[in-house]
Amino acid sequence: MRLWTLAVLVIVGFLANPAVSAAADPRENRPILIKFSHVAAPDSPKGRAIEKFRDLVEARAKGTIRVEVYPASQLYRDKEEMEALQLGAVQMIAPSLSRVGLLRASSFEIFDLPFLFPNESAVHALMQGPIGQHLFLELREEQLLGLAFWENGFRMISADRPIRKPNDLKGLKMLVQTSKIEEAQMKQLGAIPVAVTVADITRFLSQGKANGIEAPPINILTQSLVGSQKFGLLTNHGYQGYVVIVNANFWDSLPGSVRTLLEESLKEATAYFNQVAAESNQAALASLQTDGKLEVYQPSSTEMAGWREALRPLYRDVEKEVGPEFLGSVVAELKRLGFTPPREH
């Protein structure tokens, strides 16, 4: 039913807005229209970077391209925006890597594997090489085109009670993205995973439908989660990133000069996002700590070893999803790049 509804919206969109098809014929005087939908707040790093992209494109295109930005699930929630992109209802989205992993592009599920990446530098280096190219090729099989990876840092755990050890999560309802690995992670820790859309996170926590969540500091701050969350644990266990995706048919219909303009603008917007996200996460964590909004606990190295050991069985689950060869190639590439593989921690 949801797919049928989206299909109807696509038809209505084409009939109501002829600018959508302008890319197919560069001789038309109408501007090329790009609808960029996302689920984040306008003042979040993602929201600001997408607006940066829009401003760069429109300034350089001089009226030949129009970028319409729809933040905060104005058009589609994160469960729907991927289908909307595939159907052509929007032209660009920037979903979480967890969301992409729900497609047949299952290799993206490696990003949900806890403690796979030691730091942001490891993720960045990995994505610039053959692993990143492999992931983009998987998207092509879904009639999608990956244009850029955006790095939003690592997740911490926040809850309505102190969390120190893995067993402290036993029996708690923890919000997760719709991700098989994230759900398996919480079950492994004895928690009850509750998969929700971004738009529902604040409501679930404020109404007591869940005890906690895992998210980067900036997400906890910008989504106003601290009202119901009093305690935080700085585990940095899971990576939170996004991938900028365009509808492949739309992209292929664009003139080469337009694709170049978009790629150059997105390259600048990507550098802007990565810088803003890093700075914002640092500032958000400091704000949460100094303003007394969240009592943040930094685990010792011994305590962190306990978390790694508790979550180690998930590697077998991921091997089943992405294949032992691909996971092995990721670990080998991290080692080649000079980073300690997770199994050697």
RODO-2510 file (C-alpha; in nm, 4 decimals, decimal comma):
residues 345
     n   res          X          Y          Z
     1     m     0,0000     0,0000     0,0000
     2     r     0,2824     0,2428     0,0858
     3     l     0,4562     0,1710    -0,2468
     4     w     0,1262     0,2362    -0,4332
     5     t     0,0820     0,5648    -0,2484
     6     l     0,4342     0,6718    -0,3387
     7     a     0,3743     0,5776    -0,7014
     8     v     0,0652     0,7994    -0,7093
     9     l     0,2663     1,0851    -0,5623
    10     v     0,5279     1,0419    -0,8334
    11     i     0,2649     1,0660    -1,1093
    12     v     0,1054     1,3696    -0,9496
    13     g     0,4467     1,5296    -0,9078
    14     f     0,5312     1,4912    -1,2752
    15     l     0,1950     1,6276    -1,3877
    16     a     0,2008     1,9197    -1,1464
    17     n     0,5625     2,0184    -1,1948
    18     p     0,7052     1,9932    -1,5478
    19     a     1,0435     2,1128    -1,4242
    20     v     1,1109     1,7581    -1,3069
    21     s     1,1589     1,6398    -1,6643
    22     a     1,3678     1,9376    -1,7740
    23     a     1,6893     1,7424    -1,7308
    24     a     1,5972     1,5153    -2,0200
    25     d     1,6007     1,8014    -2,2701
    26     p     1,8681     2,0709    -2,2138
    27     r     1,7078     2,2843    -2,4873
    28     e     1,4157     2,3607    -2,2596
    29     n     1,4264     2,6959    -2,0829
    30     r     1,2806     2,5633    -1,7602
    31     p     1,5356     2,5117    -1,4789
    32     i     1,6308     2,1612    -1,3803
    33     l     1,4577     2,0823    -1,0524
    34     i     1,6272     1,8787    -0,7797
    35     k     1,4176     1,7855    -0,4794
    36     f     1,6481     1,7020    -0,1898
    37     s     1,4604     1,5309     0,0933
    38     h     1,6033     1,4492     0,4354
    39     v     1,4890     1,3697     0,7884
    40     a     1,7264     1,5849     0,9956
    41     a     1,6636     1,9220     1,1541
    42     p     1,7575     2,2247     0,9405
    43     d     2,0169     2,3357     1,1985
    44     s     2,1835     1,9932     1,2219
    45     p     2,5140     1,9327     1,0395
    46     k     2,3254     1,7431     0,7689
    47     g     2,0651     2,0154     0,7306
    48     r     2,3280     2,2879     0,7092
    49     a     2,5393     2,0927     0,4580
    50     i     2,2431     2,0305     0,2277
    51     e     2,1583     2,4004     0,2356
    52     k     2,5240     2,4724     0,1571
    53     f     2,4997     2,2388    -0,1428
    54     r     2,1835     2,4140    -0,2607
    55     d     2,3413     2,7585    -0,2310
    56     l     2,6556     2,6526    -0,4180
    57     v     2,4603     2,4896    -0,7008
    58     e     2,2146     2,7746    -0,7509
    59     a     2,4893     3,0400    -0,7400
    60     r     2,6911     2,8578    -1,0054
    61     a     2,3980     2,7498    -1,2215
    62     k     2,2671     3,1061    -1,2595
    63     g     1,9039     3,0085    -1,2843
    64     t     1,9422     2,6845    -1,4810
    65     i     1,9139     2,4568    -1,1739
    66     r     1,6813     2,4877    -0,8774
    67     v     1,7370     2,2835    -0,5602
    68     e     1,4396     2,2478    -0,3268
    69     v     1,5321     2,1239     0,0218
    70     y     1,2747     1,9453     0,2355
    71     p     1,4136     1,8875     0,5888
    72     a     1,2736     1,7169     0,8979
    73     s     1,0657     1,4551     0,7109
    74     q     0,8492     1,7219     0,5461
    75     l     0,8005     1,4983     0,2421
    76     y     0,8976     1,1490     0,3561
    77     r     1,0085     0,9733     0,6710
    78     d     1,3281     0,7715     0,6635
    79     k     1,1318     0,4517     0,5976
    80     e     0,9813     0,6051     0,2830
    81     e     1,2450     0,8298     0,1293
    82     m     1,4436     0,5473    -0,0305
    83     e     1,1367     0,4250    -0,2180
    84     a     1,0524     0,7835    -0,3126
    85     l     1,4015     0,8230    -0,4603
    86     q     1,3779     0,4985    -0,6566
    87     l     1,0394     0,6023    -0,7947
    88     g     1,1613     0,9507    -0,8890
    89     a     0,9430     1,1459    -0,6449
    90     v     1,2647     1,3115    -0,5250
    91     q     1,6030     1,3315    -0,6916
    92     m     1,8432     1,3297    -0,3951
    93     i     1,8491     1,2047    -0,0366
    94     a     2,1157     1,1608     0,2328
    95     p     2,0052     0,8591     0,4398
    96     s     2,1952     0,6969     0,7210
    97     l     2,4190     0,4091     0,6217
    98     s     2,1983     0,1841     0,8355
    99     r     1,8992     0,2684     0,6184
   100     v     2,0876     0,1816     0,2982
   101     g     2,1765    -0,1555     0,4486
   102     l     1,8091    -0,2542     0,4277
   103     l     1,8329    -0,2619     0,0493
   104     r     1,9859    -0,5526    -0,1338
   105     a     2,3046    -0,3472    -0,0944
   106     s     2,3692    -0,5409     0,2250
   107     s     2,7398    -0,4576     0,2386
   108     f     2,6410    -0,1272     0,3984
   109     e     2,5550    -0,3221     0,7130
   110     i     2,9235    -0,3284     0,8078
   111     f     2,8809     0,0271     0,9369
   112     d     2,6503    -0,0972     1,2125
   113     l     2,9088    -0,3431     1,3403
   114     p     3,0254    -0,2189     1,6830
   115     f     3,3912    -0,1316     1,7313
   116     l     3,4827    -0,2035     1,3686
   117     f     3,6341     0,1431     1,3208
   118     p     3,8804     0,2804     1,5785
   119     n     3,8249     0,6448     1,4802
   120     e     3,6950     0,8832     1,2127
   121     s     4,0247     0,8746     1,0250
   122     a     3,9867     0,5013     0,9698
   123     v     3,6378     0,5430     0,8251
   124     h     3,7469     0,8279     0,6003
   125     a     4,0473     0,6390     0,4662
   126     l     3,8411     0,3261     0,4045
   127     m     3,5709     0,5115     0,2134
   128     q     3,8193     0,6798    -0,0202
   129     g     3,9490     0,3459    -0,1471
   130     p     3,8222     0,0235    -0,3046
   131     i     3,5744    -0,0482    -0,0228
   132     g     3,3953     0,2799    -0,0860
   133     q     3,3846     0,2092    -0,4589
   134     h     3,2442    -0,1384    -0,3933
   135     l     2,9618     0,0105    -0,1889
   136     f     2,8762     0,2638    -0,4597
   137     l     2,8634    -0,0164    -0,7172
   138     e     2,6073    -0,1999    -0,5040
   139     l     2,3858     0,1085    -0,5158
   140     r     2,4010     0,1099    -0,8966
   141     e     2,2324    -0,2303    -0,8927
   142     e     1,9377    -0,0596    -0,7181
   143     q     1,9167     0,2129    -0,9867
   144     l     2,0775     0,4537    -0,7422
   145     l     2,4051     0,6407    -0,7576
   146     g     2,6205     0,7161    -0,4557
   147     l     2,7898     1,0533    -0,4744
   148     a     2,9500     1,1112    -0,1333
   149     f     2,9938     0,9756     0,2172
   150     w     2,9237     1,2129     0,5062
   151     e     3,0899     1,1427     0,8409
   152     n     2,8861     1,2149     1,1543
   153     g     3,1085     1,0508     1,4149
   154     f     3,0413     0,7783     1,6681
   155     r     2,7467     0,6903     1,8862
   156     m     2,7248     0,7045     2,2615
   157     i     2,4531     0,5528     2,4792
   158     s     2,2079     0,7683     2,6725
   159     a     1,9398     0,6442     2,9087
   160     d     1,7058     0,7354     3,1900
   161     r     1,9352     0,5563     3,4371
   162     p     2,3131     0,5058     3,4746
   163     i     2,4714     0,2576     3,2328
   164     r     2,8196     0,1304     3,3108
   165     k     2,8389    -0,2356     3,2084
   166     p     2,6734    -0,4339     2,9265
   167     n     2,4459    -0,6058     3,1791
   168     d     2,3041    -0,2669     3,2806
   169     l     2,1056    -0,2639     2,9568
   170     k     1,9313    -0,5908     3,0342
   171     g     1,5545    -0,5536     3,0023
   172     l     1,5674    -0,1877     2,8914
   173     k     1,3826    -0,0684     2,5824
   174     m     1,6410     0,0966     2,3577
   175     l     1,5600     0,2936     2,0441
   176     v     1,7497     0,1921     1,7308
   177     q     1,7352     0,2687     1,3627
   178     t     1,5658     0,0111     1,1449
   179     s     1,8750    -0,2046     1,1170
   180     k     1,9105    -0,5782     1,1613
   181     i     2,2561    -0,5382     1,3119
   182     e     2,1544    -0,2658     1,5577
   183     e     1,8595    -0,4741     1,6698
   184     a     2,0831    -0,7812     1,7082
   185     q     2,3301    -0,5694     1,9032
   186     m     2,0708    -0,4696     2,1612
   187     k     1,9419    -0,8255     2,1915
   188     q     2,2983    -0,9451     2,2450
   189     l     2,3208    -0,7028     2,5389
   190     g     1,9900    -0,8213     2,6824
   191     a     1,8022    -0,5049     2,5867
   192     i     1,4762    -0,4827     2,3939
   193     p     1,5326    -0,3011     2,0626
   194     v     1,2609    -0,0608     1,9500
   195     a     1,3034     0,0431     1,5858
   196     v     1,1670     0,3926     1,5131
   197     t     1,1918     0,6616     1,2496
   198     v     1,3864     0,9782     1,3250
   199     a     1,0614     1,1724     1,3452
   200     d     0,9357     0,9524     1,6303
   201     i     1,2439     0,9468     1,8538
   202     t     1,1582     1,2442     2,0751
   203     r     0,7982     1,1329     2,1206
   204     f     0,8932     0,7786     2,2200
   205     l     1,1413     0,8981     2,4813
   206     s     0,9304     1,1796     2,6235
   207     q     0,6297     0,9486     2,6603
   208     g     0,8335     0,6816     2,8354
   209     k     0,7970     0,4265     2,5570
   210     a     1,1707     0,3641     2,5676
   211     n     1,4498     0,3922     2,8235
   212     g     1,7308     0,5106     2,6015
   213     i     1,8990     0,5452     2,2655
   214     e     2,2366     0,5244     2,0941
   215     a     2,3343     0,8339     1,8936
   216     p     2,6172     1,0827     1,8368
   217     p     2,6253     1,3730     2,0865
   218     i     2,5020     1,6250     1,8290
   219     n     2,1932     1,4145     1,7574
   220     i     2,1125     1,3904     2,1272
   221     l     2,1402     1,7676     2,1580
   222     t     1,9621     1,8805     1,8387
   223     q     1,6793     1,6292     1,8784
   224     s     1,6145     1,7585     2,2319
   225     l     1,6545     1,4170     2,3919
   226     v     1,8125     1,5363     2,7159
   227     g     1,4791     1,6074     2,8804
   228     s     1,4119     1,2384     2,9245
   229     q     1,7740     1,1220     2,9156
   230     k     1,9804     1,1982     3,2242
   231     f     2,2774     0,9659     3,1849
   232     g     2,5263     0,9027     2,9059
   233     l     2,7980     0,6475     2,8399
   234     l     3,0791     0,7458     2,6031
   235     t     3,1395     0,4114     2,4307
   236     n     3,1917     0,5319     2,0706
   237     h     3,0872     0,1805     1,9767
   238     g     2,8994     0,2439     1,6528
   239     y     2,9624     0,4660     1,3555
   240     q     2,6975     0,7105     1,2357
   241     g     2,7386     0,8188     0,8761
   242     y     2,5329     0,9161     0,5751
   243     v     2,5582     0,8648     0,2021
   244     v     2,4363     1,1182    -0,0521
   245     i     2,2395     0,9340    -0,3190
   246     v     2,0816     1,0441    -0,6455
   247     n     1,8276     0,8692    -0,8665
   248     a     2,0436     0,7039    -1,1359
   249     n     1,8015     0,7628    -1,4233
   250     f     1,7768     1,1310    -1,3349
   251     w     2,1549     1,1601    -1,3108
   252     d     2,2142     0,9853    -1,6425
   253     s     1,9712     1,2231    -1,8133
   254     l     2,1689     1,5312    -1,7087
   255     p     2,4163     1,7015    -1,9427
   256     g     2,7782     1,6386    -1,8539
   257     s     2,8344     2,0019    -1,7603
   258     v     2,5499     1,9867    -1,5095
   259     r     2,6826     1,6665    -1,3522
   260     t     3,0240     1,8304    -1,3163
   261     l     2,8712     2,1360    -1,1502
   262     l     2,6790     1,9163    -0,9054
   263     e     2,9830     1,7004    -0,8268
   264     e     3,2031     2,0045    -0,7588
   265     s     2,9381     2,1636    -0,5388
   266     l     2,8830     1,8406    -0,3486
   267     k     3,2577     1,7997    -0,2941
   268     e     3,2631     2,1369    -0,1185
   269     a     2,9450     2,0602     0,0744
   270     t     3,0957     1,7273     0,1860
   271     a     3,4095     1,8933     0,3227
   272     y     3,1839     2,1473     0,4953
   273     f     2,9664     1,8728     0,6478
   274     n     3,2592     1,6690     0,7781
   275     q     3,4125     1,9760     0,9429
   276     v     3,0827     2,0980     1,0894
   277     a     2,9901     1,7494     1,2156
   278     a     3,3248     1,7014     1,3906
   279     e     3,3107     2,0446     1,5524
   280     s     2,9432     2,0097     1,6420
   281     n     2,9880     1,6714     1,8080
   282     q     3,2744     1,8028     2,0193
   283     a     3,0766     2,1123     2,1151
   284     a     2,7614     1,9100     2,1829
   285     l     2,9421     1,6687     2,4130
   286     a     3,0994     1,9598     2,6008
   287     s     2,7609     2,1297     2,6288
   288     l     2,5910     1,8155     2,7569
   289     q     2,8615     1,7733     3,0200
   290     t     2,9182     2,1326     3,1358
   291     d     2,5538     2,2386     3,1345
   292     g     2,4574     1,9415     3,3479
   293     k     2,2119     1,8195     3,0863
   294     l     2,3611     1,4726     3,0827
   295     e     2,5787     1,2926     3,3348
   296     v     2,8361     1,1465     3,0972
   297     y     3,0524     0,8543     3,2078
   298     q     3,3828     0,7699     3,0382
   299     p     3,4489     0,3933     3,0672
   300     s     3,7969     0,2749     3,1626
   301     s     4,0004     0,0629     2,9207
   302     t     3,9059    -0,2460     3,1221
   303     e     3,5374    -0,1576     3,1025
   304     m     3,5649    -0,0960     2,7279
   305     a     3,7212    -0,4394     2,6846
   306     g     3,4100    -0,5811     2,8482
   307     w     3,1850    -0,4039     2,5984
   308     r     3,3931    -0,5299     2,3055
   309     e     3,3825    -0,8842     2,4341
   310     a     3,0072    -0,8709     2,4921
   311     l     2,9454    -0,7603     2,1335
   312     r     3,2049    -0,9787     1,9618
   313     p     2,9470    -1,2471     1,8597
   314     l     2,7851    -0,9941     1,6244
   315     y     3,0734    -1,0396     1,3825
   316     r     2,9370    -1,3834     1,2979
   317     d     2,5955    -1,2307     1,2252
   318     v     2,7447    -0,9696     0,9942
   319     e     2,9455    -1,2348     0,8098
   320     k     2,6174    -1,4087     0,7293
   321     e     2,4707    -1,0864     0,5882
   322     v     2,7607    -0,9367     0,3929
   323     g     2,9665    -1,2512     0,3381
   324     p     3,2907    -1,3473     0,5138
   325     e     3,4931    -1,2422     0,2079
   326     f     3,3713    -0,8819     0,2154
   327     l     3,4040    -0,8433     0,5905
   328     g     3,7502    -0,9962     0,5662
   329     s     3,8442    -0,7492     0,2924
   330     v     3,7294    -0,4578     0,5111
   331     v     3,9382    -0,5775     0,8057
   332     a     4,2379    -0,6387     0,5775
   333     e     4,2052    -0,2925     0,4236
   334     l     4,1900    -0,1290     0,7664
   335     k     4,5070    -0,3135     0,8604
   336     r     4,6774    -0,2107     0,5348
   337     l     4,5860     0,1508     0,6099
   338     g     4,7570     0,1240     0,9479
   339     f     4,4574     0,0770     1,1767
   340     t     4,4177    -0,2044     1,4298
   341     p     4,1563    -0,4576     1,3143
   342     p     3,8766    -0,5158     1,5665
   343     r     3,9705    -0,8764     1,6292
   344     e     4,3143    -0,7669     1,7468
   345     h     4,1861    -0,5244     2,0123
***
